[in-house]
Amino acid sequence: MTTINWGILSTGTIAKKFATTLSQLTDGGKLSAIASRNPETAQQFASEYGVPKAYSNYHDLASDPTIDVIYIATPHSLHYENAKLCLENGKHILCEKSFTVNAAQASELFELAKEKDLFIMEAFWTKFLPAYQLLHKTLAEKTIGEITHFRAQYGFAPTGARYVRKFAPHLAGGALLDIGVYAIGVAAMILGYKPKELYSSALLGEYGTDTFNSIMLAYENGTTAHLITTIGSLIDPHAVIFGTKGHIVLPNFTALESYTVSIDNGSTYTVQAPFTINGFEYQIQETERCLLAKKQESTIMTHQNTLDVMRLMDKARSAWGLTFPCE
Ligand SMILES: NC(=O)c1ccc[n+]([C@@H]2O[C@H](COP(=O)([O-])OP(=O)(O)OC[C@H]3O[C@@H](n4cnc5c(N)ncnc54)[C@H](OP(=O)(O)O)[C@@H]3O)[C@@H](O)[C@H]2O)c1
């Protein structure tokens, strides 16, 4: 593989952002094909983003021998079947979050990828952001002492058809799999992927999926996290890391470009790490690095990281009695 040929499976909101990012990355792979369930949508996407091939179904993209890696950007309920189709056709995969609907589906995909010697990774783009690399350094230097607590909150308010789509049980809707995954994923990046306990509660709305959820994580070493996510109210994606000597505010923890450190002795400073493009470039570059090195798995966003977060979400949903038709 010299030039990496990307395909995008679906043409929704995030597929467009991904295509924009790829087109602005000058040194790397190229976007060679797009697939949609609808031929006109595929054609329209192809002409808008200058994509050479447009397929009117996902199978034709998966079986195109010129495509190396496929970015899956369908609703989460479809990730499992879409990823399976791509793996069975020998394609490497970058798959949107939530990676699947539950840990069992994720585990099956990882096994299949290993069997076929293919790369697969959850597109948990937040983990690759330069600001998080700097933040880890700040924390390791004990600038705020020992971490005691992490708090995160995030909510957005869709309207019209998007509202229905975001809550639809057949699309694995609800706040947890849509954005709760960010709060849990970032808590895990900071405190660890294996909390000792998870306590949670949720409000299930008119579609039977969670409109609001609250999750508390407790770790063996005594640190805790409190995470709130909701679809229906606008709440800034804001997080705070508390320590024995100060605290750090993450003003936009999903798309982190800066953070502010406050030390208890009174000093405060802000660390800036702006994106080169829009933040998606780093997960794309990591995928390409792994493909060129013939790796099945990223060491930054591992299969185990995805499984751990999926298991925490399974546990929360089990306490709420929330299951999806596709599982
Ligand atoms: N990383 C991020 O920042 C981020 C942000 C938003 C969303 N996401 C994730 O990306 C995935 C897609 O989200 P999105 O906001 O892009 O969704 P979206 O705008 O609704 O697009 C989803 C696309 O999936 C395809 N699709 C296939 N079967 C479908 C079905 N039964 N119903 C609806 N669409 C179907 C459609 O494309 P065709 O008609 O062309 O086949 C549709 O355009 C989700 O898993 C979400 O969690 C990630």
PDBQT file of the ligand as one rigid body, heavy atoms in Angstrom, charges set to zero:
ROOT
HETATM    1  N1  LIG A 401     -17.221  12.158  15.727  1.00  0.00    +0.000 N 
HETATM    2  C1  LIG A 401     -18.149  13.082  15.791  1.00  0.00    +0.000 C 
HETATM    3  O1  LIG A 401     -17.893  14.257  16.029  1.00  0.00    +0.000 OA
HETATM    4  C2  LIG A 401     -19.562  12.706  15.520  1.00  0.00    +0.000 A 
HETATM    5  C3  LIG A 401     -20.523  13.693  15.395  1.00  0.00    +0.000 A 
HETATM    6  C4  LIG A 401     -21.804  13.326  15.046  1.00  0.00    +0.000 A 
HETATM    7  C5  LIG A 401     -22.098  11.989  14.873  1.00  0.00    +0.000 A 
HETATM    8  N2  LIG A 401     -21.158  11.027  15.048  1.00  0.00    +0.000 N 
HETATM    9  C6  LIG A 401     -21.477   9.615  14.879  1.00  0.00    +0.000 C 
HETATM   10  O2  LIG A 401     -21.553   9.355  13.477  1.00  0.00    +0.000 OA
HETATM   11  C7  LIG A 401     -22.621   8.473  13.183  1.00  0.00    +0.000 C 
HETATM   12  C8  LIG A 401     -23.547   9.140  12.176  1.00  0.00    +0.000 C 
HETATM   13  O3  LIG A 401     -24.035  10.344  12.734  1.00  0.00    +0.000 OA
HETATM   14  P1  LIG A 401     -24.562  11.558  11.817  1.00  0.00    +0.000 P 
HETATM   15  O4  LIG A 401     -24.888  12.669  12.761  1.00  0.00    +0.000 OA
HETATM   16  O5  LIG A 401     -23.649  11.808  10.682  1.00  0.00    +0.000 OA
HETATM   17  O6  LIG A 401     -25.931  10.909  11.292  1.00  0.00    +0.000 OA
HETATM   18  P2  LIG A 401     -26.815  11.344  10.039  1.00  0.00    +0.000 P 
HETATM   19  O7  LIG A 401     -26.551  12.751   9.665  1.00  0.00    +0.000 OA
HETATM   20  O8  LIG A 401     -28.194  10.931  10.377  1.00  0.00    +0.000 OA
HETATM   21  O9  LIG A 401     -26.243  10.435   8.879  1.00  0.00    +0.000 OA
HETATM   22  C9  LIG A 401     -26.276   9.050   8.939  1.00  0.00    +0.000 C 
HETATM   23  C10 LIG A 401     -26.212   8.493   7.539  1.00  0.00    +0.000 C 
HETATM   24  O10 LIG A 401     -26.287   7.078   7.636  1.00  0.00    +0.000 OA
HETATM   25  C11 LIG A 401     -26.944   6.534   6.518  1.00  0.00    +0.000 C 
HETATM   26  N3  LIG A 401     -28.016   5.621   6.956  1.00  0.00    +0.000 N 
HETATM   27  C12 LIG A 401     -28.075   4.289   6.661  1.00  0.00    +0.000 A 
HETATM   28  N4  LIG A 401     -29.165   3.734   7.188  1.00  0.00    +0.000 NA
HETATM   29  C13 LIG A 401     -29.830   4.721   7.836  1.00  0.00    +0.000 A 
HETATM   30  C14 LIG A 401     -31.044   4.754   8.558  1.00  0.00    +0.000 A 
HETATM   31  N5  LIG A 401     -31.803   3.659   8.739  1.00  0.00    +0.000 N 
HETATM   32  N6  LIG A 401     -31.443   5.928   9.071  1.00  0.00    +0.000 NA
HETATM   33  C15 LIG A 401     -30.687   7.040   8.921  1.00  0.00    +0.000 A 
HETATM   34  N7  LIG A 401     -29.527   7.070   8.231  1.00  0.00    +0.000 NA
HETATM   35  C16 LIG A 401     -29.094   5.918   7.692  1.00  0.00    +0.000 A 
HETATM   36  C17 LIG A 401     -27.473   7.702   5.715  1.00  0.00    +0.000 C 
HETATM   37  O11 LIG A 401     -26.623   7.868   4.590  1.00  0.00    +0.000 OA
HETATM   38  P3  LIG A 401     -27.054   7.342   3.121  1.00  0.00    +0.000 P 
HETATM   39  O12 LIG A 401     -28.500   7.666   2.987  1.00  0.00    +0.000 OA
HETATM   40  O13 LIG A 401     -26.172   8.096   2.249  1.00  0.00    +0.000 OA
HETATM   41  O14 LIG A 401     -26.808   5.872   3.058  1.00  0.00    +0.000 OA
HETATM   42  C18 LIG A 401     -27.341   8.900   6.633  1.00  0.00    +0.000 C 
HETATM   43  O15 LIG A 401     -27.065  10.084   5.935  1.00  0.00    +0.000 OA
HETATM   44  C19 LIG A 401     -23.270   8.131  14.536  1.00  0.00    +0.000 C 
HETATM   45  O16 LIG A 401     -22.800   6.899  15.008  1.00  0.00    +0.000 OA
HETATM   46  C20 LIG A 401     -22.837   9.254  15.447  1.00  0.00    +0.000 C 
HETATM   47  O17 LIG A 401     -22.697   8.879  16.807  1.00  0.00    +0.000 OA
HETATM   48  C21 LIG A 401     -19.891  11.372  15.339  1.00  0.00    +0.000 A 
ENDROOT
TORSDOF 0
